[in-house]
Each structure stands twice: as C-alpha cells, then as structure tokens.
Amino acid sequence: MKICKINNSSQYLSMIDINDADIEFYNDVLENSEDMYAIYYDDNIVGLANVICDVCGFLYIYIFLQNRNKGFGKAAVKLLEEQMSSSKLRDIATCYLSNNKNAYKFATACGYVKEFASVYMKFCGSAFENITLPIRQYRDEDYEEAQLITAEAFHKMRLETGYFPNSLPERPSVEMRKFWNDTAEERYVYIFDNEIIGYGHIDGDELSEVSIKITHQGKGFGTQFIKFLINRLLEKGYSEPYLYCIVGNKARNLYEALGFKEVCCNEYAKKKMNNL
C-alpha cells in the first residue's frame, strides 16, 4: 500500500457518497484541500484520506465503496498513524456520521474512543433587519477580555452537555493571541456599558464561535449577536452559513429559532498517541 499527497482530489468526487461521508471531508475533496491524500494498492487508487497534524492530529479515511471489506481501511489507518507518530501529537481524532454503524465499528476496532457528538446545522433563513448594535471589529488589545469570555462560556457549555466532565477553561497563550490578531477581520466583540460582554468568530461560511459573558447570558445579547454575524456572512456572499452544535448544548434551541436546521450528526472519537 502507498499513500501520498494529492492535489486534484475533486476528480474523485463522484466516487464519494455524500450520505456516507462527513460533510467537511466532502467539501475538502471538492476544494482540493492541501490536507488530502490518495490511498493506492497495486497502483490503483482505492480511497482518500484527510490528514492534519497539529497539537491534536486528525485522521479521516474514506475507502471507495467498491474497495471495502478488503482490509484497505485498517492498513491505511496503521500506515498513516505511524507517519503521524513522528509529529509531536498528544492524540489523533476522527469522526463519522452518528447513524453509520459500520463507521462506528471500524473506528472502535482501530482503537478510537467516542468523546462527543455534534450536529451540523445550516442556516435556511434570510437576512435579519439591520439594527445598530455596539459591535465592532476585534482588536489585539481585546484579547484578554475576549479570551476569558469564550473560555468560561465554552467551559460551562462543555460541562452542561455531560461529555466533558474533566473540562477546564482554556488558558490564554501568546500563540493564540497572535493567531487571533492575524485573523482579526474574522472576529468581533460586543460592547455593553463600556465593557466587552461578547465575542464572535466567523470562518469562511461558518459561524465558528459566539460567546456571551456568563453574567450577561439569557438577556438577549446572544440572539442579537448571532443575527449580526449571520448578516455579515450573508453580506460576504455566503448564502447558507453553517455551524456545529455539540449535542446537549442549550444554544441549539436558539439556533433553530433563528433559522438553522440540522443536516446531520457526527460523532467524534479520539485515540491517545501512547496507544498507537
């Protein structure tokens, strides 16, 4: 078996069943992502893989339907995990559709343990009436306040879902501050009574993060902030903004009320590097 980078993955799009594959993976194939790899056996391509090596690695393997049940998937996982082990990774994550029992069995057989489930939701509404709000572009000097807001809000949400009993608030870092500053055009802060009470991030056509200070939650600020961010996405030309919502997150009711609808549900699993 041979696995190597591929620059034109979109030529194999017709060999991928959209009802059988992760949407993000499907889009990466369509857009010829630089993280795509081709899986070869006897010089014939039998599948594709999405490989990301960051602090936490990510591995997603898709074997074409006609090539399944021949051991190609497990062989590819083993080979790629060996390659990824040379990076300084704590663990490797993967995902699969929650209603795909075969994918769940495959991931479990490869040593991946389910951590949580997340719903992929797509906006199906139209632009909201423009209301003047005290929301402005993020600036570097906002980092400490904005980071604390999102760290505490997401920590609270993770505990409430029940998936992350050992959750801790994310700590600020020099590297993350630089990244936020480099992508400041994607980020916004909500000001109220001369203090930052909300932070929002849009990444391409994704509503990536919306956090309201815990002391100001339940007062309508989140609703207004989301409307503002959706309008920004629509103004940028994205007709169907999307987001991911962890199963059990109470914010799902708000997303649905504002026009987001569930497309599918993914389960995310992880494997510790010391288990490779």
C-alpha atoms as an extended CHARMM CRD file, in Angstrom:
* protein
*
       276  EXT
         1         1  MET       CA              0.0000000000        0.0000000000        0.0000000000  PROA      1               0.0000000000
         2         2  LYS       CA              1.1680000000        3.5300000000       -0.8170000000  PROA      2               0.0000000000
         3         3  ILE       CA             -0.2460000000        6.8180000000        0.4790000000  PROA      3               0.0000000000
         4         4  CYS       CA              0.7740000000       10.1770000000       -0.9390000000  PROA      4               0.0000000000
         5         5  LYS       CA             -0.4990000000       13.7470000000       -1.2030000000  PROA      5               0.0000000000
         6         6  ILE       CA             -2.9370000000       14.5460000000       -3.9660000000  PROA      6               0.0000000000
         7         7  ASN       CA             -3.5560000000       17.9820000000       -5.4480000000  PROA      7               0.0000000000
         8         8  ASN       CA             -6.6320000000       17.1970000000       -7.5400000000  PROA      8               0.0000000000
         9         9  SER       CA             -8.8480000000       15.2020000000       -5.2000000000  PROA      9               0.0000000000
        10        10  SER       CA            -12.0090000000       16.6830000000       -6.7680000000  PROA      10              0.0000000000
        11        11  GLN       CA            -11.6600000000       14.3400000000       -9.7390000000  PROA      11              0.0000000000
        12        12  TYR       CA            -12.7760000000       11.5350000000       -7.4010000000  PROA      12              0.0000000000
        13        13  LEU       CA            -15.8020000000       13.3770000000       -6.0220000000  PROA      13              0.0000000000
        14        14  SER       CA            -18.2230000000       11.1440000000       -7.9420000000  PROA      14              0.0000000000
        15        15  MET       CA            -16.8260000000        8.1230000000       -6.0650000000  PROA      15              0.0000000000
        16        16  ILE       CA            -17.8710000000        9.5560000000       -2.6940000000  PROA      16              0.0000000000
        17        17  ASP       CA            -21.3910000000        9.0150000000       -1.3640000000  PROA      17              0.0000000000
        18        18  ILE       CA            -22.4740000000       12.2550000000        0.3230000000  PROA      18              0.0000000000
        19        19  ASN       CA            -24.7900000000       10.2080000000        2.5690000000  PROA      19              0.0000000000
        20        20  ASP       CA            -21.8710000000        8.0490000000        3.6670000000  PROA      20              0.0000000000
        21        21  ALA       CA            -19.1530000000       10.6760000000        4.1950000000  PROA      21              0.0000000000
        22        22  ASP       CA            -18.5140000000       13.5760000000        6.5440000000  PROA      22              0.0000000000
        23        23  ILE       CA            -19.5950000000       16.8950000000        5.0060000000  PROA      23              0.0000000000
        24        24  GLU       CA            -16.3170000000       18.6320000000        5.8620000000  PROA      24              0.0000000000
        25        25  PHE       CA            -14.3950000000       15.8030000000        4.1850000000  PROA      25              0.0000000000
        26        26  TYR       CA            -16.6460000000       16.0160000000        1.1220000000  PROA      26              0.0000000000
        27        27  ASN       CA            -16.0410000000       19.7680000000        0.8950000000  PROA      27              0.0000000000
        28        28  ASP       CA            -12.2770000000       19.3080000000        1.3060000000  PROA      28              0.0000000000
        29        29  VAL       CA            -12.2820000000       16.8650000000       -1.5960000000  PROA      29              0.0000000000
        30        30  LEU       CA            -14.3310000000       19.3050000000       -3.6790000000  PROA      30              0.0000000000
        31        31  GLU       CA            -11.9680000000       22.1940000000       -2.8990000000  PROA      31              0.0000000000
        32        32  ASN       CA             -8.7760000000       20.1590000000       -3.4410000000  PROA      32              0.0000000000
        33        33  SER       CA             -7.6130000000       20.7120000000        0.1320000000  PROA      33              0.0000000000
        34        34  GLU       CA             -3.8660000000       20.5160000000        0.7370000000  PROA      34              0.0000000000
        35        35  ASP       CA             -4.5780000000       18.0080000000        3.5220000000  PROA      35              0.0000000000
        36        36  MET       CA             -5.8880000000       15.3440000000        1.1220000000  PROA      36              0.0000000000
        37        37  TYR       CA             -4.0160000000       12.0950000000        0.4580000000  PROA      37              0.0000000000
        38        38  ALA       CA             -4.6080000000        9.2990000000       -2.0510000000  PROA      38              0.0000000000
        39        39  ILE       CA             -4.5470000000        5.6550000000       -0.9170000000  PROA      39              0.0000000000
        40        40  TYR       CA             -3.0930000000        3.2670000000       -3.5200000000  PROA      40              0.0000000000
        41        41  TYR       CA             -2.9910000000       -0.5080000000       -3.7100000000  PROA      41              0.0000000000
        42        42  ASP       CA             -1.2180000000       -2.1380000000       -6.6680000000  PROA      42              0.0000000000
        43        43  ASP       CA             -1.0520000000        1.3010000000       -8.3120000000  PROA      43              0.0000000000
        44        44  ASN       CA             -4.8410000000        1.6510000000       -8.1840000000  PROA      44              0.0000000000
        45        45  ILE       CA             -6.4350000000        4.3540000000       -6.0400000000  PROA      45              0.0000000000
        46        46  VAL       CA             -8.7740000000        2.7270000000       -3.5200000000  PROA      46              0.0000000000
        47        47  GLY       CA             -9.6610000000        5.6990000000       -1.3160000000  PROA      47              0.0000000000
        48        48  LEU       CA             -8.7860000000        9.0990000000        0.0800000000  PROA      48              0.0000000000
        49        49  ALA       CA             -7.6040000000       10.3540000000        3.4560000000  PROA      49              0.0000000000
        50        50  ASN       CA             -7.7240000000       13.7050000000        5.2240000000  PROA      50              0.0000000000
        51        51  VAL       CA             -4.6780000000       14.1030000000        7.4670000000  PROA      51              0.0000000000
        52        52  ILE       CA             -3.9650000000       17.0530000000        9.7600000000  PROA      52              0.0000000000
        53        53  CYS       CA             -1.0120000000       17.2290000000       12.1330000000  PROA      53              0.0000000000
        54        54  ASP       CA             -1.4600000000       19.9890000000       14.6960000000  PROA      54              0.0000000000
        55        55  VAL       CA             -1.4180000000       19.9300000000       18.5030000000  PROA      55              0.0000000000
        56        56  CYS       CA             -4.1970000000       17.3830000000       18.0950000000  PROA      56              0.0000000000
        57        57  GLY       CA             -3.9680000000       15.3030000000       14.9290000000  PROA      57              0.0000000000
        58        58  PHE       CA             -6.9620000000       14.4580000000       12.7800000000  PROA      58              0.0000000000
        59        59  LEU       CA             -7.3710000000       11.4360000000       10.5210000000  PROA      59              0.0000000000
        60        60  TYR       CA            -10.3140000000       10.6610000000        8.2650000000  PROA      60              0.0000000000
        61        61  ILE       CA            -10.2320000000        7.7790000000        5.8150000000  PROA      61              0.0000000000
        62        62  TYR       CA            -12.7390000000        7.1270000000        3.0490000000  PROA      62              0.0000000000
        63        63  ILE       CA            -12.4290000000        3.8790000000        1.1400000000  PROA      63              0.0000000000
        64        64  PHE       CA            -14.4590000000        3.8590000000       -2.0830000000  PROA      64              0.0000000000
        65        65  LEU       CA            -17.4960000000        1.5850000000       -1.8180000000  PROA      65              0.0000000000
        66        66  GLN       CA            -16.2410000000       -0.9980000000       -4.3460000000  PROA      66              0.0000000000
        67        67  ASN       CA            -12.9690000000       -1.3560000000       -2.4120000000  PROA      67              0.0000000000
        68        68  ARG       CA            -14.4060000000       -2.0040000000        1.0370000000  PROA      68              0.0000000000
        69        69  ASN       CA            -14.1540000000       -5.1700000000        3.1530000000  PROA      69              0.0000000000
        70        70  LYS       CA            -10.7190000000       -5.9110000000        1.7280000000  PROA      70              0.0000000000
        71        71  GLY       CA             -8.5960000000       -4.6400000000        4.5970000000  PROA      71              0.0000000000
        72        72  PHE       CA             -7.5810000000       -1.4080000000        2.8760000000  PROA      72              0.0000000000
        73        73  GLY       CA             -9.0620000000        0.8040000000        5.5920000000  PROA      73              0.0000000000
        74        74  LYS       CA             -7.2340000000       -0.7730000000        8.5360000000  PROA      74              0.0000000000
        75        75  ALA       CA             -3.9870000000       -0.9350000000        6.5720000000  PROA      75              0.0000000000
        76        76  ALA       CA             -4.2880000000        2.7610000000        5.7010000000  PROA      76              0.0000000000
        77        77  VAL       CA             -5.0330000000        3.7100000000        9.3160000000  PROA      77              0.0000000000
        78        78  LYS       CA             -1.9790000000        1.8210000000       10.5650000000  PROA      78              0.0000000000
        79        79  LEU       CA              0.3120000000        3.3360000000        7.9410000000  PROA      79              0.0000000000
        80        80  LEU       CA             -0.8910000000        6.8920000000        8.4720000000  PROA      80              0.0000000000
        81        81  GLU       CA             -0.8100000000        6.6170000000       12.2690000000  PROA      81              0.0000000000
        82        82  GLU       CA              2.8150000000        5.5030000000       12.0240000000  PROA      82              0.0000000000
        83        83  GLN       CA              3.6120000000        8.5290000000        9.8750000000  PROA      83              0.0000000000
        84        84  MET       CA              1.7340000000       10.8780000000       12.2040000000  PROA      84              0.0000000000
        85        85  SER       CA              3.5150000000        9.4970000000       15.2730000000  PROA      85              0.0000000000
        86        86  SER       CA              6.6650000000       11.3060000000       14.1350000000  PROA      86              0.0000000000
        87        87  SER       CA              4.8790000000       14.6090000000       14.8660000000  PROA      87              0.0000000000
        88        88  LYS       CA              4.5440000000       15.9070000000       18.4130000000  PROA      88              0.0000000000
        89        89  LEU       CA              0.8840000000       14.9570000000       18.7540000000  PROA      89              0.0000000000
        90        90  ARG       CA             -0.9090000000       14.2180000000       22.0040000000  PROA      90              0.0000000000
        91        91  ASP       CA             -3.6390000000       12.2740000000       20.2680000000  PROA      91              0.0000000000
        92        92  ILE       CA             -5.4320000000       11.6890000000       16.9660000000  PROA      92              0.0000000000
        93        93  ALA       CA             -9.1200000000       12.4210000000       16.4220000000  PROA      93              0.0000000000
        94        94  THR       CA            -11.5510000000       11.1500000000       13.8210000000  PROA      94              0.0000000000
        95        95  CYS       CA            -15.2600000000       11.4590000000       13.1020000000  PROA      95              0.0000000000
        96        96  TYR       CA            -18.1050000000        9.5840000000       11.4410000000  PROA      96              0.0000000000
        97        97  LEU       CA            -21.8320000000       10.0040000000       10.8940000000  PROA      97              0.0000000000
        98        98  SER       CA            -23.6870000000        9.0020000000       14.0460000000  PROA      98              0.0000000000
        99        99  ASN       CA            -26.1170000000        6.8290000000       12.0620000000  PROA      99              0.0000000000
       100       100  ASN       CA            -23.3110000000        4.9470000000       10.2840000000  PROA      100             0.0000000000
       101       101  LYS       CA            -22.9150000000        1.8060000000       12.3830000000  PROA      101             0.0000000000
       102       102  ASN       CA            -20.2010000000        0.3810000000       10.1470000000  PROA      102             0.0000000000
       103       103  ALA       CA            -18.0800000000        3.5070000000       10.5270000000  PROA      103             0.0000000000
       104       104  TYR       CA            -18.5170000000        3.3550000000       14.3010000000  PROA      104             0.0000000000
       105       105  LYS       CA            -17.4320000000       -0.2940000000       14.3530000000  PROA      105             0.0000000000
       106       106  PHE       CA            -14.4400000000        0.4980000000       12.1670000000  PROA      106             0.0000000000
       107       107  ALA       CA            -13.2890000000        3.3970000000       14.3520000000  PROA      107             0.0000000000
       108       108  THR       CA            -13.7470000000        1.3200000000       17.5220000000  PROA      108             0.0000000000
       109       109  ALA       CA            -11.8400000000       -1.6040000000       16.0220000000  PROA      109             0.0000000000
       110       110  CYS       CA             -8.9750000000        0.7860000000       15.2490000000  PROA      110             0.0000000000
       111       111  GLY       CA             -8.8340000000        1.9000000000       18.8780000000  PROA      111             0.0000000000
       112       112  TYR       CA            -10.7290000000        5.1970000000       18.6990000000  PROA      112             0.0000000000
       113       113  VAL       CA            -12.9980000000        6.0300000000       21.6370000000  PROA      113             0.0000000000
       114       114  LYS       CA            -16.0770000000        8.2190000000       21.2120000000  PROA      114             0.0000000000
       115       115  GLU       CA            -15.8730000000       11.5460000000       23.0280000000  PROA      115             0.0000000000
       116       116  PHE       CA            -18.8900000000       13.5690000000       21.9160000000  PROA      116             0.0000000000
       117       117  ALA       CA            -21.4630000000       14.1490000000       19.1840000000  PROA      117             0.0000000000
       118       118  SER       CA            -22.0410000000       17.3610000000       17.2530000000  PROA      118             0.0000000000
       119       119  VAL       CA            -24.8510000000       18.4550000000       14.9400000000  PROA      119             0.0000000000
       120       120  TYR       CA            -24.0640000000       20.1290000000       11.6190000000  PROA      120             0.0000000000
       121       121  MET       CA            -26.6600000000       22.8740000000       11.1230000000  PROA      121             0.0000000000
       122       122  LYS       CA            -27.2420000000       25.0430000000        8.0500000000  PROA      122             0.0000000000
       123       123  PHE       CA            -28.9260000000       28.4500000000        8.0020000000  PROA      123             0.0000000000
       124       124  CYS       CA            -32.0880000000       28.3390000000        5.9060000000  PROA      124             0.0000000000
       125       125  GLY       CA            -33.4750000000       31.8130000000        6.5620000000  PROA      125             0.0000000000
       126       126  SER       CA            -32.9000000000       35.2650000000        5.1540000000  PROA      126             0.0000000000
       127       127  ALA       CA            -31.1020000000       38.3930000000        6.3490000000  PROA      127             0.0000000000
       128       128  PHE       CA            -32.3330000000       39.9800000000        9.5590000000  PROA      128             0.0000000000
       129       129  GLU       CA            -33.4100000000       43.5910000000        9.8770000000  PROA      129             0.0000000000
       130       130  ASN       CA            -30.3190000000       45.6990000000       10.4580000000  PROA      130             0.0000000000
       131       131  ILE       CA            -30.2400000000       47.0900000000       13.9680000000  PROA      131             0.0000000000
       132       132  THR       CA            -27.4830000000       49.3770000000       15.1870000000  PROA      132             0.0000000000
       133       133  LEU       CA            -25.5890000000       47.4120000000       17.8230000000  PROA      133             0.0000000000
       134       134  PRO       CA            -22.4220000000       48.2090000000       19.7970000000  PROA      134             0.0000000000
       135       135  ILE       CA            -20.4680000000       45.5420000000       17.9520000000  PROA      135             0.0000000000
       136       136  ARG       CA            -17.0990000000       46.2620000000       16.3900000000  PROA      136             0.0000000000
       137       137  GLN       CA            -14.1330000000       44.5060000000       14.8230000000  PROA      137             0.0000000000
       138       138  TYR       CA            -11.8220000000       42.7000000000       17.2150000000  PROA      138             0.0000000000
       139       139  ARG       CA             -8.5200000000       44.4060000000       18.1230000000  PROA      139             0.0000000000
       140       140  ASP       CA             -5.4140000000       42.9340000000       19.7010000000  PROA      140             0.0000000000
       141       141  GLU       CA             -5.9590000000       44.8190000000       22.9710000000  PROA      141             0.0000000000
       142       142  ASP       CA             -9.2950000000       42.9590000000       23.3130000000  PROA      142             0.0000000000
       143       143  TYR       CA             -7.5860000000       39.5900000000       23.6640000000  PROA      143             0.0000000000
       144       144  GLU       CA             -7.5340000000       39.1480000000       27.4370000000  PROA      144             0.0000000000
       145       145  GLU       CA            -11.2040000000       40.0710000000       27.9130000000  PROA      145             0.0000000000
       146       146  ALA       CA            -12.4600000000       38.2350000000       24.8270000000  PROA      146             0.0000000000
       147       147  GLN       CA            -10.4220000000       35.0990000000       25.5440000000  PROA      147             0.0000000000
       148       148  LEU       CA            -11.7080000000       34.9230000000       29.1150000000  PROA      148             0.0000000000
       149       149  ILE       CA            -15.3140000000       35.2800000000       27.9470000000  PROA      149             0.0000000000
       150       150  THR       CA            -15.0800000000       32.4710000000       25.4020000000  PROA      150             0.0000000000
       151       151  ALA       CA            -13.0170000000       30.2290000000       27.7020000000  PROA      151             0.0000000000
       152       152  GLU       CA            -15.5440000000       30.4570000000       30.5440000000  PROA      152             0.0000000000
       153       153  ALA       CA            -18.6100000000       30.2200000000       28.3150000000  PROA      153             0.0000000000
       154       154  PHE       CA            -17.3820000000       27.1340000000       26.4520000000  PROA      154             0.0000000000
       155       155  HSD       CA            -16.2040000000       25.5050000000       29.6750000000  PROA      155             0.0000000000
       156       156  LYS       CA            -19.6970000000       25.9840000000       31.1370000000  PROA      156             0.0000000000
       157       157  MET       CA            -21.2840000000       24.5650000000       27.9610000000  PROA      157             0.0000000000
       158       158  ARG       CA            -18.9950000000       21.5220000000       27.9040000000  PROA      158             0.0000000000
       159       159  LEU       CA            -19.8640000000       20.6560000000       31.4990000000  PROA      159             0.0000000000
       160       160  GLU       CA            -23.5930000000       21.0490000000       30.8140000000  PROA      160             0.0000000000
       161       161  THR       CA            -23.5270000000       18.6170000000       27.8730000000  PROA      161             0.0000000000
       162       162  GLY       CA            -22.1220000000       15.8670000000       30.0860000000  PROA      162             0.0000000000
       163       163  TYR       CA            -19.4940000000       14.8730000000       27.5220000000  PROA      163             0.0000000000
       164       164  PHE       CA            -16.5950000000       16.6720000000       29.1960000000  PROA      164             0.0000000000
       165       165  PRO       CA            -16.6860000000       16.1160000000       32.9780000000  PROA      165             0.0000000000
       166       166  ASN       CA            -12.9830000000       16.9710000000       33.2400000000  PROA      166             0.0000000000
       167       167  SER       CA            -13.2380000000       20.1970000000       31.2470000000  PROA      167             0.0000000000
       168       168  LEU       CA            -11.0710000000       23.1500000000       32.2020000000  PROA      168             0.0000000000
       169       169  PRO       CA            -11.2860000000       26.6990000000       30.8310000000  PROA      169             0.0000000000
       170       170  GLU       CA             -8.8100000000       27.2080000000       28.0010000000  PROA      170             0.0000000000
       171       171  ARG       CA             -5.8630000000       29.3070000000       29.0960000000  PROA      171             0.0000000000
       172       172  PRO       CA             -4.6070000000       32.3200000000       27.1150000000  PROA      172             0.0000000000
       173       173  SER       CA             -1.4270000000       31.9020000000       25.1010000000  PROA      173             0.0000000000
       174       174  VAL       CA              0.9820000000       34.0430000000       23.1170000000  PROA      174             0.0000000000
       175       175  GLU       CA              0.4880000000       31.8250000000       20.0590000000  PROA      175             0.0000000000
       176       176  MET       CA             -3.3090000000       32.0740000000       20.1680000000  PROA      176             0.0000000000
       177       177  ARG       CA             -3.2010000000       35.8200000000       20.6930000000  PROA      177             0.0000000000
       178       178  LYS       CA             -1.0450000000       36.1940000000       17.5880000000  PROA      178             0.0000000000
       179       179  PHE       CA             -3.4010000000       33.9630000000       15.5920000000  PROA      179             0.0000000000
       180       180  TRP       CA             -6.4320000000       35.9850000000       16.6590000000  PROA      180             0.0000000000
       181       181  ASN       CA             -4.6580000000       39.2020000000       15.7300000000  PROA      181             0.0000000000
       182       182  ASP       CA             -3.6160000000       37.8170000000       12.3340000000  PROA      182             0.0000000000
       183       183  THR       CA             -7.2580000000       36.9030000000       11.6260000000  PROA      183             0.0000000000
       184       184  ALA       CA             -8.8400000000       39.9190000000       13.3220000000  PROA      184             0.0000000000
       185       185  GLU       CA            -11.0540000000       40.6120000000       10.2920000000  PROA      185             0.0000000000
       186       186  GLU       CA            -12.9720000000       37.4240000000       11.1460000000  PROA      186             0.0000000000
       187       187  ARG       CA            -13.5830000000       38.4020000000       14.7650000000  PROA      187             0.0000000000
       188       188  TYR       CA            -15.9950000000       40.7540000000       16.5490000000  PROA      188             0.0000000000
       189       189  VAL       CA            -16.6640000000       41.9700000000       20.0800000000  PROA      189             0.0000000000
       190       190  TYR       CA            -19.9440000000       43.1200000000       21.6340000000  PROA      190             0.0000000000
       191       191  ILE       CA            -19.6550000000       46.1560000000       23.8880000000  PROA      191             0.0000000000
       192       192  PHE       CA            -22.1380000000       46.9470000000       26.6910000000  PROA      192             0.0000000000
       193       193  ASP       CA            -21.7090000000       49.5360000000       29.4360000000  PROA      193             0.0000000000
       194       194  ASN       CA            -18.1600000000       50.1630000000       28.1920000000  PROA      194             0.0000000000
       195       195  GLU       CA            -17.0510000000       46.5670000000       28.6230000000  PROA      195             0.0000000000
       196       196  ILE       CA            -16.7440000000       43.5860000000       26.2860000000  PROA      196             0.0000000000
       197       197  ILE       CA            -19.5780000000       41.1640000000       27.0240000000  PROA      197             0.0000000000
       198       198  GLY       CA            -19.4690000000       39.0770000000       23.8310000000  PROA      198             0.0000000000
       199       199  TYR       CA            -17.0320000000       37.5960000000       21.3330000000  PROA      199             0.0000000000
       200       200  GLY       CA            -17.8240000000       36.1510000000       17.9100000000  PROA      200             0.0000000000
       201       201  HSD       CA            -15.8300000000       34.4770000000       15.1530000000  PROA      201             0.0000000000
       202       202  ILE       CA            -16.7850000000       33.6860000000       11.5490000000  PROA      202             0.0000000000
       203       203  ASP       CA            -14.5100000000       31.4330000000        9.4900000000  PROA      203             0.0000000000
       204       204  GLY       CA            -15.3670000000       31.3610000000        5.7960000000  PROA      204             0.0000000000
       205       205  ASP       CA            -19.0690000000       30.4770000000        5.7280000000  PROA      205             0.0000000000
       206       206  GLU       CA            -19.0100000000       29.0080000000        9.2410000000  PROA      206             0.0000000000
       207       207  LEU       CA            -20.3990000000       30.6770000000       12.3370000000  PROA      207             0.0000000000
       208       208  SER       CA            -17.4770000000       29.3780000000       14.3330000000  PROA      208             0.0000000000
       209       209  GLU       CA            -17.8510000000       30.8610000000       17.8140000000  PROA      209             0.0000000000
       210       210  VAL       CA            -20.3110000000       33.0200000000       19.6870000000  PROA      210             0.0000000000
       211       211  SER       CA            -19.7090000000       33.5810000000       23.3860000000  PROA      211             0.0000000000
       212       212  ILE       CA            -21.5330000000       35.8340000000       25.8300000000  PROA      212             0.0000000000
       213       213  LYS       CA            -20.1440000000       36.6750000000       29.2610000000  PROA      213             0.0000000000
       214       214  ILE       CA            -21.7620000000       34.3150000000       31.7470000000  PROA      214             0.0000000000
       215       215  THR       CA            -23.1720000000       37.1900000000       33.8250000000  PROA      215             0.0000000000
       216       216  HSD       CA            -24.9380000000       38.5400000000       30.7140000000  PROA      216             0.0000000000
       217       217  GLN       CA            -26.3550000000       35.3000000000       29.3280000000  PROA      217             0.0000000000
       218       218  GLY       CA            -30.1090000000       34.8830000000       28.9970000000  PROA      218             0.0000000000
       219       219  LYS       CA            -30.6890000000       38.5910000000       28.3440000000  PROA      219             0.0000000000
       220       220  GLY       CA            -30.9630000000       38.5730000000       24.5480000000  PROA      220             0.0000000000
       221       221  PHE       CA            -27.3870000000       39.5780000000       23.7710000000  PROA      221             0.0000000000
       222       222  GLY       CA            -26.6240000000       36.2220000000       22.1570000000  PROA      222             0.0000000000
       223       223  THR       CA            -29.6450000000       36.4540000000       19.8610000000  PROA      223             0.0000000000
       224       224  GLN       CA            -28.6690000000       39.9090000000       18.6390000000  PROA      224             0.0000000000
       225       225  PHE       CA            -25.0260000000       38.9190000000       18.2160000000  PROA      225             0.0000000000
       226       226  ILE       CA            -25.8970000000       35.8470000000       16.1420000000  PROA      226             0.0000000000
       227       227  LYS       CA            -28.2080000000       37.8940000000       13.9230000000  PROA      227             0.0000000000
       228       228  PHE       CA            -25.3960000000       40.3970000000       13.3790000000  PROA      228             0.0000000000
       229       229  LEU       CA            -22.9000000000       37.6650000000       12.4440000000  PROA      229             0.0000000000
       230       230  ILE       CA            -25.3330000000       35.9140000000       10.1180000000  PROA      230             0.0000000000
       231       231  ASN       CA            -25.9340000000       39.1970000000        8.3040000000  PROA      231             0.0000000000
       232       232  ARG       CA            -22.1640000000       39.6040000000        7.9410000000  PROA      232             0.0000000000
       233       233  LEU       CA            -21.8710000000       36.1410000000        6.4310000000  PROA      233             0.0000000000
       234       234  LEU       CA            -24.7190000000       36.8110000000        4.0070000000  PROA      234             0.0000000000
       235       235  GLU       CA            -23.1330000000       40.1380000000        3.0430000000  PROA      235             0.0000000000
       236       236  LYS       CA            -19.9310000000       38.2640000000        2.2280000000  PROA      236             0.0000000000
       237       237  GLY       CA            -21.8720000000       36.1820000000       -0.2980000000  PROA      237             0.0000000000
       238       238  TYR       CA            -22.3740000000       33.0110000000        1.7130000000  PROA      238             0.0000000000
       239       239  SER       CA            -25.9840000000       32.0160000000        1.0540000000  PROA      239             0.0000000000
       240       240  GLU       CA            -26.0410000000       29.0820000000        3.5070000000  PROA      240             0.0000000000
       241       241  PRO       CA            -23.9230000000       29.7700000000        6.6060000000  PROA      241             0.0000000000
       242       242  TYR       CA            -23.4490000000       26.7670000000        8.8630000000  PROA      242             0.0000000000
       243       243  LEU       CA            -22.3370000000       25.8720000000       12.3680000000  PROA      243             0.0000000000
       244       244  TYR       CA            -21.6380000000       22.8690000000       14.5710000000  PROA      244             0.0000000000
       245       245  CYS       CA            -23.5390000000       22.4680000000       17.8230000000  PROA      245             0.0000000000
       246       246  ILE       CA            -22.4970000000       19.8620000000       20.3880000000  PROA      246             0.0000000000
       247       247  VAL       CA            -25.3710000000       17.5890000000       21.3100000000  PROA      247             0.0000000000
       248       248  GLY       CA            -26.7430000000       18.7850000000       24.6440000000  PROA      248             0.0000000000
       249       249  ASN       CA            -25.7830000000       22.4180000000       24.0800000000  PROA      249             0.0000000000
       250       250  LYS       CA            -28.7610000000       24.5250000000       25.1710000000  PROA      250             0.0000000000
       251       251  ALA       CA            -27.9240000000       27.0620000000       22.4450000000  PROA      251             0.0000000000
       252       252  ARG       CA            -29.3740000000       24.6890000000       19.8580000000  PROA      252             0.0000000000
       253       253  ASN       CA            -32.8890000000       25.9430000000       20.6280000000  PROA      253             0.0000000000
       254       254  LEU       CA            -31.7350000000       29.4730000000       19.8330000000  PROA      254             0.0000000000
       255       255  TYR       CA            -30.0560000000       28.4140000000       16.5970000000  PROA      255             0.0000000000
       256       256  GLU       CA            -33.2120000000       26.6580000000       15.4470000000  PROA      256             0.0000000000
       257       257  ALA       CA            -35.3590000000       29.6580000000       16.3430000000  PROA      257             0.0000000000
       258       258  LEU       CA            -33.1050000000       31.8420000000       14.1830000000  PROA      258             0.0000000000
       259       259  GLY       CA            -33.3640000000       29.5970000000       11.1260000000  PROA      259             0.0000000000
       260       260  PHE       CA            -30.7030000000       26.8890000000       11.4580000000  PROA      260             0.0000000000
       261       261  LYS       CA            -31.7400000000       23.3260000000       10.5890000000  PROA      261             0.0000000000
       262       262  GLU       CA            -29.9870000000       20.0350000000       11.2920000000  PROA      262             0.0000000000
       263       263  VAL       CA            -28.3310000000       18.4200000000        8.2720000000  PROA      263             0.0000000000
       264       264  CYS       CA            -26.5540000000       15.5390000000       10.0020000000  PROA      264             0.0000000000
       265       265  CYS       CA            -24.9420000000       14.4930000000       13.2660000000  PROA      265             0.0000000000
       266       266  ASN       CA            -21.3200000000       13.4470000000       13.6880000000  PROA      266             0.0000000000
       267       267  GLU       CA            -19.6510000000       11.5010000000       16.4440000000  PROA      267             0.0000000000
       268       268  TYR       CA            -16.0470000000       12.3910000000       17.3020000000  PROA      268             0.0000000000
       269       269  ALA       CA            -13.6020000000        9.8430000000       18.6470000000  PROA      269             0.0000000000
       270       270  LYS       CA            -10.0200000000       10.0760000000       19.8310000000  PROA      270             0.0000000000
       271       271  LYS       CA             -7.0170000000        7.8270000000       20.2130000000  PROA      271             0.0000000000
       272       272  LYS       CA             -4.1280000000        8.6130000000       22.5540000000  PROA      272             0.0000000000
       273       273  MET       CA             -0.7120000000        8.5940000000       20.9150000000  PROA      273             0.0000000000
       274       274  ASN       CA              0.6250000000        6.2290000000       23.5770000000  PROA      274             0.0000000000
       275       275  ASN       CA             -1.9760000000        3.6940000000       22.3840000000  PROA      275             0.0000000000
       276       276  LEU       CA             -0.5240000000        3.5650000000       18.8540000000  PROA      276             0.0000000000
